[in-house]
C-alpha cells in the first residue's frame, strides 16, 4: 500500500467525519476511500480550471490531461465565468478581425456568392 500525506484536521472536522461515516453504514476504510476519491475529483476540476485560465490549451486537452469530462469542464467554466488564457503575444483585435473576415468568406461561399 502506498503511503499518504498526513492531513491535519480540526477536532470539529474529525467529529463530523466520524458522524458521517457512522451514518453511511460503511466500514471506515471504505468510507475514507470514498472521501479521497471525491476529494481527488474536486481537485482535478480545480486543476482543470486553473489550466484553462493560465495555459494555452484547449478544453479537450485539459480534459484529457486532468481526467475531467470535457462537458463537465465547459459547464463549470460557464457557471463560474472563468476567463480563458490569453496569450500576451497575440494581437487580440487583429485576431478577431481575421476571424470575422474568415467567417464572412465562408458564409459568402455557403450562400454561393463567392
N, C-alpha and C positions, 0 to 999 in steps of 0.2 A: 504494500500500500504506500502511496506517495505521501510525503509529509506536506503539511499545510501551514500557512502563517497563522499565528495566534490572532484572534480578533478580540480586542478589548471591548467588553460590553459593560454597560452600567448595570447596577443591581435591578433597575426598573426593566431594562431590556431582557435580562436573564429571567426575571419573573414572568414577563409577557411571553417569552419563548417557551418556558415550561408550561404555562397556561395553555397556549395554543397547541403545543404538542399533545397535551393531555386531551384536548377537545378533538384532535384529529383521529384518535384511536390508533395511531401508528406507533411502531416502536421508534425510540429516539433516533437510532442511526438512519432509518428510512426518512423520518421527518426532517432531519438535518440535511440529508442528501437533497430532498425536495427544496429546502431553503437555499442551498448552494446553487442548485440548477436555476431557480427563479432569479437569484441574485446575479448569476452569470448572464442570464438573458437580458436583464436590465442593464448590466454593464456593457454588453455587446451593443445594445441600442445606443447607449450614450457615446460609445466609441464611434459608432457609425455616424451619429450626428456631428460629432467633433470632426471627423474626417470630411464630411460634406462641407463644413464651414471653413476648413483650413487646408484642404488638399485639392489639387486639380484632378479629381477622379469622378467618374460618372456614378450615378446611383447604382447601376448594375455592378460596377467594380467594387464599390463599397459594400454592397450586399454580399457579394461573393467572398470578400476578404473577412467580413465580420460574422457571416453566418446568419444574417438577418434577412428575412424575405423582403424582396425589393418593394412589394406593395406596402408592407408594414412600414418600411423606411420612408417611402413617399408620403404616406398618410401622416406619419409623425412629423415629418418636415413641415407639412402644410399646417398641421394642428399647432405646432409650436412656432410657426413662422420663422424657421431657421433660414438665414440668408446663405446662399451658396458662396463658395470660394470664388473670389475674383482675382485673377492673375494681374498683378500690378504692371506687367509688361505689355498687356493688351490694351489697345486704344478702344475702349468700350463704345463710344459714339460711332467710330468708324466700323466696328464690327456690326453694330445694329443697322447701320446704313447698308452695308454689304448684304446682310441677311434680308433686309427689306427688298433690295434690288433683285436678289435671287428669287424671292417669293413672287415678286411681280412678273419676272420672266417665266416662272413655272406656271403661274395662273394664266398668263397670256398663251403659252403653249397648250395648256389644257383646254382653253377656250378656242384654240385653233387660230389665234391672232398673230402668232409669231412665225 
